[in-house]
Amino acid sequence: MQTLRQMEATADQLYKQKVIRGFCPLNDGQEACVTGIEAAITPSDHLITGCHAHSYAHTRGVAVRHILSELTGRAGGVAKGRGGSMHLYTPHFYGGNGSVGAQVPLGAGVALACRYRNTDQVCVAVYGDRAANQGQVFEAFNMAALWKLPCVFVCENHQYGTGTSLARASASPAHYRRGGVIPGIRVDGMDVLGVREATRFAAEHCRSGKGPVVMELLTYRYHGHSTSDPGVSSRQEVQEGRRGQEVQEVRLGQEVQEGRRGQEVQEARRGQEVRPSRDPIALLKERMLSSNMALVQEFQAVDLVVRQEVEEASRLAKSDPAPPLECLCDHIYCSQLPLGVRGTHPWSRLTSVSQRPPPTPPVHRGQRSPPAPQKHLSTQSV
């Protein structure tokens, strides 16, 4: 968790230094969710998430250097510097998704593939409370329940969808109940051990053929939706502005806003209290120290090693070369044959090549192997 925290803090610095451009959604404060989920599943299980994907990419096996190189648009990035925050991929990890809620039906599709291939794998589909109101989420729930797909739907409820509080956007804030006939669990998302045990239970439920599970993690993200948001960790300034606006609305006769304003005051106060009292790293440290499982000096040594490793990864990411222009369109398809790609105008032509051989179609029982492709097939022979 300390590595995830330091990596996101470094990404924040690189963004403010304009080394990272574009969209950079951070995930600091939610380390218990990421670490607890990964501790409960196997490396062969699958995971897909939304735009806040840096931490999940690391726990799934991507090195910090390759993540930071991708964020800075360098050739050493996990997607060769051409993807950014929402295009971090590794085996059994299907990256972030820029379309809100799109990862939920995709995760159900991965779970369908697991069942179709008769494997013991599960898929964890992570989404935020902003995506929870999407229609495609409920469609995915319905199909997963009908077909008993081995999918754990995880809602990271950090109380805000972009900049809108949960109270203003969701009539039903109990996300773990939204699956209908799908069993639901609500978990303290700031407790890494609680997240681990709940995910382990949900994964075993899916592996046993009983169908999907909806799990809601109550958590809090220290940054806003993007690094470009105002630099307030608890979003107090945003809340103050909203409360002032709502006072005017009440004066205009919208008394219903009174109750919402009072709830948002509590949420703003909660944001101020989360970091000192409910920080997931501090909670785990306190638990380990009180149980005599570690010493303060050991934590200090870990912090030093992590800081040095992330600083070195940042230095390498900034010194990596940018991807050459001739490689801009590579890997569009997995075929090794070069493919002509139009550039910014009809006279600009680029070439796409791939380093991977074309995949072999799977052969099921009772099915013949596909014939080998014929080379130099003429139109007459066709």
Stockholm file with secondary structure:
# STOCKHOLM 1.0

chainA/1-382         MQTLRQMEATADQLYKQKVIRGFCPLNDGQEACVTGIEAAITPSDHLITGCHAHSYAHTRGVAVRHILSELTGRAGGVAKGRGGSMHLYTPHFYGGNGSVGAQVPLGAGVALACRYRNTDQVCVAVYGDRAANQGQVFEAFNMAALWKLPCVFVCENHQYGTGTSLARASASPAHYRRGGVIPGIRVDGMDVLGVREATRFAAEHCRSGKGPVVMELLTYRYHGHSTSDPGVSSRQEVQEGRRGQEVQEVRLGQEVQEGRRGQEVQEARRGQEVRPSRDPIALLKERMLSSNMALVQEFQAVDLVVRQEVEEASRLAKSDPAPPLECLCDHIYCSQLPLGVRGTHPWSRLTSVSQRPPPTPPVHRGQRSPPAPQKHLSTQSV
#=GR chainA/1-382 SS CHHHHHHHHHHHHHHHTTSSCSCCCCCTTCHHHHHHHHHHSCTTSEEECCSCCHHHHHHTTCCHHHHHHHHTTCTTSTTTTSSCTTCCCBTTBCCCCSSTTTHHHHHHHHHHHHHHTTCSCCEEEEEETTGGGCHHHHHHHHHHHHHTCCEEEEEEECSEETTEEHHHHCSCCCGGGTTTTSCEEEEETTCHHHHHHHHHHHHHHHHTTSCCEEEEEECCCSSCSSTTSCSCSSCHHHHHHHHHHHHHHHHTTCTTHHHHHHHHHHHHHHHHHHHHHHCHHHHHHHHHHHTTSCCHHHHHHHHHHHHHHHHHHHHHHHHSCCCCGGGTTTTSSSCSSCEEEECSSTTCEEEECCSSCCCCCCCCTTCCCCCCCCSSCCTTTC
#=GC SS_cons         CHHHHHHHHHHHHHHHTTSSCSCCCCCTTCHHHHHHHHHHSCTTSEEECCSCCHHHHHHTTCCHHHHHHHHTTCTTSTTTTSSCTTCCCBTTBCCCCSSTTTHHHHHHHHHHHHHHTTCSCCEEEEEETTGGGCHHHHHHHHHHHHHTCCEEEEEEECSEETTEEHHHHCSCCCGGGTTTTSCEEEEETTCHHHHHHHHHHHHHHHHTTSCCEEEEEECCCSSCSSTTSCSCSSCHHHHHHHHHHHHHHHHTTCTTHHHHHHHHHHHHHHHHHHHHHHCHHHHHHHHHHHTTSCCHHHHHHHHHHHHHHHHHHHHHHHHSCCCCGGGTTTTSSSCSSCEEEECSSTTCEEEECCSSCCCCCCCCTTCCCCCCCCSSCCTTTC
//
